[in-house]
Amino acid sequence: MKPIPIVSIVGYSGSGKTTLVEKLIPELRKRGLRVATIKHNRHGFEVDREGKDSWRHRRAGAALTVLASPGKVAVMADTEGDPGLGELGERFVRDVDVILAEGFKKNPYPKIEVWRKAQGKEFLSRGDRALVAVAGDDPGGLAAPRFDLDDIEGIVDLIEKKVIRR
C-alpha cells in the first residue's frame, strides 16, 4: 500500500496554523481530494470523561478503544512515548489522499511554516530541508516560496505539485 502524502503546518502558537488548516481543507476537498488531519499537542489531552463507558474500558486496561455511532468513529489507543507523524499516519489514517498535520515541528515531511514578524520570534525552519513554503511574512534569506496567508489556492497548488504530486 502506497504511503499517504503528509504536509506539516508548523509555526509558533498564535501564528495562525489552525486557521490556515481550516482554509486549506475546503480547497483541497473542492479539488476532489479526501483530507485527514493530525494535530500534535505536546501538553497532552483527554477525550474520555470520567465515569463514561469508554473511560471505564480504558481504566480496565484496554490498549485500544473505538467509540462508534452513526456517522462518527473515534479511536483512543495507548502509545509508547510520543509517536511520530509517520507512525500515526500508518497506524490510524486510511482512505484519504493527503494528511495535513499541525505541529510536529521536527519531522522529515514537507513543511509549510506560518510565520509572522510581529510575533518577534526566530524562524523555526531555517536550514530545514523539508521546508517547502512560508505562509505569512517574508523572513528573508530563504529559497522556499512565500505565500500570503490568504493565497489558499496558491498554497494548495504547491501542495498538489510538491507533496501529492498530481
C-alpha positions as a printed Julia matrix, in Angstrom:
166×3 Matrix{Float64}:
   0.0    0.0    0.0
   1.36   3.41  -1.04
   2.01   5.81   1.89
  -0.37   8.74   2.22
   1.34  12.08   1.44
   1.83  14.27   4.52
   2.39  18.02   4.77
   3.06  19.57   8.15
   1.89  23.08   9.01
   4.34  24.42  11.6
   4.81  27.67  13.47
   4.64  29.25  16.88
   1.49  29.26  18.98
  -0.78  32.07  17.8
   0.79  32.31  14.35
  -2.33  31.1   12.52
  -1.63  27.4   11.91
  -5.15  26.22  12.76
  -6.75  28.99  10.7
  -4.59  28.03   7.71
  -5.51  24.33   8.07
  -9.2   25.33   8.27
  -8.85  27.19   4.97
  -6.79  24.51   3.2
  -9.25  21.66   3.87
 -12.21  23.06   1.85
  -9.92  23.99  -1.08
  -8.4   20.5   -1.16
 -11.9   18.98  -0.98
 -13.11  21.27  -3.76
 -10.36  19.71  -5.91
 -11.71  16.23  -5.18
  -9.21  15.23  -2.5
 -10.03  13.43   0.74
  -8.2   15.03   3.66
  -7.21  13.79   7.12
  -5.69  15.94   9.82
  -3.37  15.06  12.67
  -2.88  17.64  15.43
   0.07  17.42  17.81
  -0.32  18.77  21.34
   2.85  18.45  23.39
   0.9   19.12  26.58
  -1.38  16.08  26.18
  -5.17  15.9   26.07
  -8.12  13.87  27.33
 -11.27  12.96  25.44
 -12.67  10.4   27.85
 -14.76  11.78  30.66
 -14.52  10.05  33.99
 -17.33   7.56  34.51
 -18.24   7.22  30.8
 -18.15   3.71  29.29
 -15.07   4.38  27.15
 -13.22   5.78  30.19
 -14.16   2.65  32.12
 -12.89   0.42  29.28
  -9.55   2.25  29.24
  -9.25   2.22  33.03
  -9.85  -1.54  32.97
  -6.8   -1.93  30.72
  -7.95  -1.79  27.08
  -4.98  -0.77  24.9
  -7.33   0.45  22.16
 -10.9    1.7   22.43
 -13.11   2.54  19.45
 -16.18   4.7   20.01
 -18.72   4.28  17.24
 -22.03   5.94  16.48
 -23.92   6.7   13.27
 -21.61   8.91  11.24
 -18.68   9.07  13.71
 -15.85   6.88  14.97
 -13.16   7.83  17.49
 -10.1    5.75  18.34
  -8.19   6.03  21.59
  -5.01   4.0   21.82
  -2.11   3.65  24.21
   1.23   4.55  22.65
   4.84   4.26  23.68
   6.25   7.74  24.18
   5.3   10.43  21.68
   4.61   8.68  18.35
   5.96  10.3   15.24
   3.86  11.71  12.45
   4.61   8.82  10.08
   3.69   6.21  12.69
   0.39   7.95  13.43
  -0.46   8.11   9.75
   0.38   4.45   9.17
  -1.48   3.19  12.24
  -4.62   5.29  12.21
  -5.3    7.02   8.87
  -6.96   5.29   5.91
  -8.88   6.14   2.76
  -7.6    9.69   2.25
  -5.44  11.4   -0.37
  -3.42  13.69   1.92
  -2.73  14.26   5.6
  -2.43  17.82   6.92
  -0.5   17.76  10.17
  -0.5   20.68  12.56
   2.59  20.88  14.7
   5.29  18.2   14.63
   7.96  20.87  14.11
  10.78  18.33  13.93
   9.78  15.81  11.29
  11.13  14.84   7.86
   7.88  15.55   5.96
   7.3   18.59   3.74
   6.59  21.65   5.89
   4.85  24.95   5.43
   5.8   27.38   8.17
   3.29  30.01   9.22
   5.45  32.96  10.25
   4.58  36.47  11.36
   7.23  39.08  12.01
   5.0   40.73  14.65
   5.47  37.72  16.94
   9.13  38.7   17.3
  10.42  35.13  17.2
  13.05  33.34  15.18
  12.08  31.49  12.02
  11.66  27.82  13.05
  12.54  26.12   9.77
  15.66  27.99   8.7
  18.03  25.35   7.33
  15.3   22.66   7.34
  15.47  20.79   4.04
  11.82  19.73   4.41
  10.59  23.36   4.2
   8.55  23.77   1.0
   6.96  27.17   1.67
   6.35  30.03   4.08
   2.84  31.34   4.67
   2.8   34.86   6.08
   5.56  37.44   6.26
   8.87  37.03   4.45
  11.58  36.09   6.97
  14.26  36.81   4.35
  17.14  34.71   3.16
  15.12  31.65   2.16
  14.89  29.81  -1.14
  11.4   28.47  -0.3
   8.44  30.27  -1.88
   6.41  32.66   0.28
   2.62  32.9    0.16
   0.22  35.41   1.63
  -1.93  33.7    4.27
  -5.0   34.39   2.11
  -3.49  32.78  -1.02
  -5.13  29.42  -0.29
  -5.34  28.42  -3.96
  -1.61  29.09  -4.4
  -0.7   27.09  -1.3
  -2.9   24.18  -2.41
  -1.36  24.33  -5.91
   2.04  23.91  -4.23
   0.78  21.05  -2.02
  -0.6   19.26  -5.09
   2.66  19.73  -7.02
   5.29  19.15  -4.28
   3.52  16.82  -1.83
   0.71  14.94  -3.56
   2.5   15.09  -6.94
  -0.53  15.08  -9.19
